[in-house]
């Protein structure tokens, strides 16, 4: 606190009768420093250097996840700045120059790659944990990869979220492919519910025993939203869907248990879904193939059987929005650093985005988690110890 006295103030002749205080939020710029660990080496006084055996004692080296000049605190800052706040490495390096630290971008890139390698065992545990959930939400998002001379190619990151136990998400990269082979590999042997948009690849699981396919009402609604201002049928469909969401909001507000949610949906939501299906079938003949409204209706028909299944279990969601929210940082990130250099870079990104999304779902600061994890010797830790470090288990 700074005391400011009025001009002409004389302590001998004047008495202070009050204070008029104002507060201002200030910022202290980040700073670099070098932490030095001086490990002491010693021996017994009576031992002679010429003795055949001299016991030498030395304090053990404190190992962190990545063996490099950068401390875990700096590595955590680099990762969270890029993958939580969308600042590419070169922009971070430019800011550091103002603080008197000139680090080559290539060096920082190397550190980022090493961090991804160190986190990989933890990532594999996260993937395994998610795939054990009986209810998954799935989505894909595009990423540009600059591994061809003079041009980029579009690849896809797959996102998979535990929608039952809130244990987070994981992102998966398989050479940028969006084919059914990737879905087959991801969900091989899986038993449970899978919720997605209308992407045709998921249709392959429609008749797989033990798998229940759920649709996303939000995707259906979006097809009609931009048409509602000019088309009364689209406007009515939007209004009817809104009543379904109003029911969901009321159930959420009263914190209804799954059993009550299921009962309410079957009694109130199911009749609305049947009415809406009949209405869309009736108005479909008013439009010619290729019209925007006809395409929207055709999309709804294609996924309608999956849409209606959410009423069968009070634990299911009406849409896939929570998965889309987890993917949104990737969309923001690609607008800032534009592309990945190659498949390896995209795989690294999948690891980092996985843990940033998991931290946010667990209401943990990504930097705090990353700093703590990277300060540990991850490669020397047991699976049980690593499992405790997952964001959903982190305390």
C-alpha positions in Angstrom: 0.0 0.0 0.0 1.2 3.5 -0.9 0.3 6.5 1.2 -0.1 9.7 -0.7 -0.2 13.0 1.2 -1.8 16.2 -0.1 0.5 19.0 -1.2 1.3 21.3 1.7 0.8 18.6 4.4 2.7 19.4 7.6 2.7 16.6 10.2 3.5 19.1 13.0 0.5 21.3 12.3 -2.0 18.9 10.9 -3.9 15.8 12.1 -5.1 13.0 9.8 -8.9 12.7 10.0 -9.5 9.9 7.5 -8.4 8.1 4.4 -9.8 8.0 0.8 -8.6 4.7 -0.6 -8.7 3.4 -4.2 -7.7 -0.1 -5.4 -6.1 -1.1 -8.8 -5.6 -4.6 -10.1 -1.9 -4.8 -11.2 0.1 -7.3 -13.1 3.6 -8.5 -12.3 5.2 -9.8 -15.6 6.3 -13.4 -15.5 10.0 -13.9 -14.9 12.6 -16.6 -15.6 15.1 -17.8 -13.1 17.5 -20.7 -12.9 17.0 -23.2 -10.0 20.3 -24.7 -9.0 20.5 -28.0 -7.2 23.9 -28.6 -5.6 24.0 -32.2 -4.6 26.6 -32.8 -1.9 29.2 -35.5 -2.3 31.0 -36.7 0.9 33.1 -39.4 2.5 34.2 -40.3 6.0 37.0 -38.1 7.4 39.1 -41.1 8.4 38.9 -42.7 4.9 42.0 -42.2 2.8 41.7 -41.6 -1.0 44.3 -44.4 -1.4 42.1 -47.0 0.3 40.9 -49.8 -1.9 37.3 -49.1 -1.0 36.1 -45.7 0.0 32.3 -45.2 0.6 31.2 -42.1 -1.3 27.8 -40.6 -0.4 25.9 -38.3 -2.9 22.4 -36.9 -2.7 20.2 -38.6 -5.4 19.3 -36.7 -8.5 15.7 -35.5 -8.4 14.2 -36.8 -11.6 11.3 -35.1 -13.5 9.3 -36.5 -16.4 11.6 -35.0 -19.0 15.3 -34.9 -18.7 16.1 -31.5 -20.2 17.2 -28.0 -19.2 13.6 -26.8 -18.8 12.0 -27.3 -15.4 8.6 -28.9 -15.1 7.2 -25.4 -14.4 8.4 -24.1 -17.7 7.3 -27.2 -19.6 3.8 -27.0 -18.1 3.6 -23.3 -19.1 4.6 -24.1 -22.7 2.0 -26.9 -23.0 -0.9 -25.1 -21.4 -0.1 -21.8 -23.2 -0.4 -23.7 -26.5 -3.1 -26.2 -25.9 -5.3 -24.4 -23.4 -4.8 -20.8 -24.6 -3.8 -21.4 -28.2 -0.4 -19.7 -28.3 2.0 -21.4 -30.8 5.6 -22.0 -29.6 7.1 -19.3 -31.8 4.8 -16.6 -30.3 5.8 -17.8 -26.8 9.4 -17.5 -27.8 8.9 -14.0 -29.1 7.4 -12.9 -25.7 10.2 -14.4 -23.8 12.7 -12.3 -25.7 11.2 -9.3 -24.0 12.2 -10.9 -20.7 15.7 -11.4 -21.9 15.5 -15.1 -22.6 16.2 -16.1 -26.2 15.2 -19.8 -26.8 15.1 -21.2 -30.3 11.7 -22.4 -31.4 13.3 -25.7 -32.4 14.5 -26.3 -28.9 11.0 -25.6 -27.5 9.5 -27.9 -30.2 11.9 -30.7 -29.0 10.8 -30.2 -25.4 7.1 -30.5 -26.4 7.8 -33.7 -28.2 9.6 -35.1 -25.2 6.7 -34.2 -22.9 4.3 -36.0 -25.2 6.6 -39.1 -25.0 6.6 -38.8 -21.2 2.8 -38.5 -21.0 2.1 -41.4 -23.4 1.8 -44.1 -20.7 -0.6 -41.9 -18.8 -2.5 -41.3 -22.0 -2.9 -45.0 -22.7 -4.3 -45.4 -19.2 -6.8 -42.6 -19.9 -7.9 -44.3 -23.1 -8.4 -47.6 -21.3 -10.4 -45.9 -18.6 -12.7 -44.2 -21.0 -13.4 -47.3 -23.1 -14.6 -49.1 -19.9 -17.5 -46.7 -19.6 -20.9 -48.2 -20.6 -21.9 -44.9 -22.3 -19.6 -43.0 -24.7 -20.1 -39.8 -26.8 -18.0 -39.6 -30.0 -17.2 -36.8 -32.5 -14.5 -36.0 -35.0 -12.9 -32.7 -35.9 -10.6 -31.7 -38.8 -6.9 -30.8 -38.5 -4.6 -29.6 -41.3 -1.3 -31.5 -41.6 1.6 -30.0 -43.6 3.5 -33.1 -44.4 3.4 -32.6 -48.2 5.6 -30.2 -50.1 3.9 -26.9 -50.7 0.5 -28.0 -49.4 -1.5 -29.4 -46.5 -4.0 -32.2 -46.2 -7.0 -32.6 -44.0 -6.9 -35.2 -41.2 -9.3 -36.0 -38.4 -9.0 -36.2 -34.6 -11.5 -38.5 -33.0 -12.8 -37.5 -29.6 -14.3 -40.1 -27.2 -16.0 -39.0 -23.9 -17.1 -41.0 -20.9 -20.7 -39.8 -20.6 -21.6 -42.0 -17.7 -18.9 -41.4 -15.0 -17.4 -38.1 -16.1 -13.9 -39.5 -16.2 -13.0 -37.2 -19.1 -12.2 -37.7 -22.7 -9.5 -38.8 -25.0 -8.5 -37.8 -28.5 -7.3 -40.3 -31.1 -5.3 -39.8 -34.3 -4.8 -42.5 -36.8 -2.9 -41.0 -39.8 -5.7 -38.5 -40.0 -8.2 -41.1 -41.3 -11.9 -40.8 -40.7 -12.8 -44.2 -42.1 -14.7 -47.1 -40.7 -11.5 -48.9 -40.1 -10.6 -46.4 -37.4 -14.0 -46.8 -35.7 -13.6 -50.5 -35.8 -10.2 -50.3 -34.2 -11.4 -47.8 -31.5 -14.5 -49.8 -30.5 -13.4 -53.3 -31.0 -15.0 -55.5 -28.3 -16.8 -52.5 -26.8 -20.2 -53.1 -25.1 -22.4 -50.2 -24.3 -24.0 -47.1 -25.8 -22.3 -44.9 -28.4 -23.8 -41.4 -29.1 -22.8 -39.5 -32.2 -24.0 -37.3 -35.0 -25.3 -38.8 -38.3 -21.9 -39.6 -39.7 -22.5 -42.8 -41.7 -19.4 -44.7 -40.3 -21.3 -45.3 -37.0 -24.1 -47.1 -38.8 -21.8 -50.2 -38.9 -22.5 -50.6 -35.2 -26.3 -50.5 -35.6 -26.7 -54.3 -35.6 -23.7 -55.2 -33.4 -24.9 -57.1 -30.4 -24.2 -55.3 -27.1 -24.0 -51.8 -28.7 -26.8 -49.2 -28.5 -26.4 -46.3 -31.0 -27.8 -42.9 -29.8 -28.3 -39.9 -32.0 -27.8 -36.2 -31.4 -30.9 -33.9 -31.3 -28.7 -30.8 -31.5 -27.5 -31.8 -34.9 -31.0 -32.4 -36.1 -32.1 -29.0 -34.7 -29.2 -27.2 -36.5 -30.3 -28.4 -39.9 -33.6 -26.4 -39.4 -32.4 -23.4 -37.5 -31.2 -21.3 -40.5 -34.4 -22.2 -42.3 -36.9 -21.3 -39.6 -37.1 -17.6 -40.4 -38.4 -18.3 -43.9 -40.2 -21.6 -43.6 -43.1 -22.1 -41.2 -42.6 -25.9 -41.1 -39.0 -25.5 -40.1 -40.1 -23.0 -37.4 -42.6 -25.4 -36.1 -40.1 -28.2 -35.9 -37.7 -26.0 -34.0 -40.5 -25.0 -31.5 -41.4 -28.7 -31.0 -37.8 -29.7 -30.4 -37.6 -26.8 -27.8 -40.3 -28.5 -25.7 -38.1 -31.6 -25.5 -35.2 -29.4 -24.3 -37.5 -27.6 -21.8 -38.4 -31.0 -20.3 -34.7 -31.9 -20.0 -33.9 -28.5 -18.4 -36.7 -29.0 -15.8 -35.4 -32.5 -14.9 -31.9 -31.2 -14.6 -33.0 -28.3 -12.4 -34.8 -30.5 -10.0 -31.8 -33.0 -10.0 -34.1 -35.9 -10.8 -32.6 -39.3 -10.5 -32.2 -41.5 -13.6 -35.3 -43.5 -12.8 -37.5 -40.4 -12.6 -35.9 -39.0 -15.8 -36.7 -42.2 -17.7 -40.3 -42.2 -16.5 -40.8 -38.6 -17.4 -39.3 -39.0 -20.8 -41.5 -42.0 -21.7 -44.6 -40.2 -20.5 -43.9 -36.8 -22.1 -41.0 -36.8 -24.5 -41.8 -40.0 -26.4 -45.3 -38.7 -27.6 -43.7 -35.5 -28.8 -41.1 -37.5 -30.7 -43.8 -39.6 -32.4 -45.8 -36.5 -33.2 -42.7 -34.8 -34.7 -41.9 -37.8 -36.8 -45.4 -37.9 -38.2 -45.3 -34.2 -38.9 -42.0 -34.3 -40.7 -43.2 -37.2 -42.9 -46.4 -35.2 -43.8 -44.5 -32.1 -44.8 -41.7 -33.9 -46.6 -43.7 -34.2 -49.8 -44.0 -30.4 -50.1 -40.3 -30.2 -51.0 -38.4 -31.3 -54.0 -35.1 -33.3 -53.7 -32.1 -31.0 -53.3 -34.0 -28.2 -51.5 -32.4 -27.2 -48.1 -35.6 -28.2 -46.2 -35.8 -31.5 -48.0 -32.1 -32.3 -47.1 -32.8 -31.3 -43.4 -35.8 -33.6 -43.3 -33.8 -36.5 -44.9 -31.1 -36.1 -42.3 -33.6 -36.3 -39.5 -35.2 -39.4 -40.9 -31.8 -41.1 -41.2 -31.0 -40.7 -37.5 -34.5 -40.6 -36.0 -34.5 -44.2 -34.7 -31.2 -43.3 -32.8 -32.6 -40.0 -31.6 -35.6 -41.7 -29.9 -33.4 -44.1 -27.9 -32.4 -41.5 -25.3 -35.8 -41.9 -23.6 -35.0 -45.5 -22.8 -32.4 -44.7 -20.1 -32.4 -41.7 -17.7 -28.6 -41.6 -17.8 -28.5 -40.9 -21.6 -28.3 -37.4 -22.9 -30.6 -35.9 -25.6 -27.6 -34.7 -27.6 -23.8 -34.9 -28.0 -23.1 -31.3 -26.9 -20.7 -32.1 -24.1 -18.4 -33.9 -26.5 -18.6 -31.0 -28.8 -17.6 -28.7 -26.0 -14.6 -30.8 -25.3 -13.6 -30.5 -29.0 -14.0 -26.7 -29.2 -10.5 -25.9 -28.0 -9.1 -27.8 -30.9 -11.1 -25.6 -33.3 -9.7 -22.5 -31.6 -6.2 -23.9 -31.6 -6.1 -24.7 -35.3 -7.1 -21.1 -36.1 -3.9 -20.0 -34.3 -1.2 -22.5 -35.3 -3.0 -23.5 -38.5 -1.5 -27.0 -38.9 0.5 -29.9 -37.6 3.8 -30.6 -39.1 3.3 -34.3 -39.6 1.5 -37.4 -38.1 3.8 -37.4 -35.1 2.9 -33.8 -34.3 -0.8 -34.6 -34.6 -0.4 -37.6 -32.3 1.3 -35.4 -29.7 -1.6 -32.9 -30.0 -4.1 -35.7 -29.3 -2.2 -36.4 -26.1 -2.1 -32.8 -24.9 -5.7 -32.0 -25.9 -6.8 -35.1 -24.0 -5.4 -33.9 -20.7 -6.4 -30.3 -21.1 -10.0 -31.4 -21.7 -9.9 -33.9 -18.8 -8.6 -31.2 -16.5 -11.4 -28.8 -17.4 -14.0 -31.5 -16.9 -12.5 -32.3 -13.5 -12.4 -28.6 -12.7 -8.7 -28.6 -12.3 -6.3 -25.9 -13.6 -4.5 -27.5 -16.6 -1.2 -25.7 -15.6 -1.4 -26.9 -12.0 -2.0 -30.5 -13.1 0.7 -30.4 -15.8 3.3 -28.9 -13.5 2.7 -31.5 -10.8 2.7 -34.5 -13.2 5.8 -33.3 -15.1 7.7 -32.9 -11.9 7.4 -36.7 -11.3 9.6 -39.4 -12.9 6.7 -40.8 -14.9 8.7 -43.5 -16.7 9.7 -45.0 -13.4 6.2 -45.0 -11.9 4.0 -48.1 -11.6 0.6 -48.3 -13.3 -1.1 -47.9 -9.9 0.9 -44.7 -9.3 0.2 -43.4 -12.8 -3.6 -44.0 -12.4 -3.7 -41.8 -9.4 -2.3 -39.0 -11.6 -5.1 -39.0 -14.1 -7.2 -35.8 -13.8 -10.3 -37.6 -12.7 -8.3 -39.1 -9.8 -6.1 -36.0 -9.1 -6.3 -34.3 -5.8 
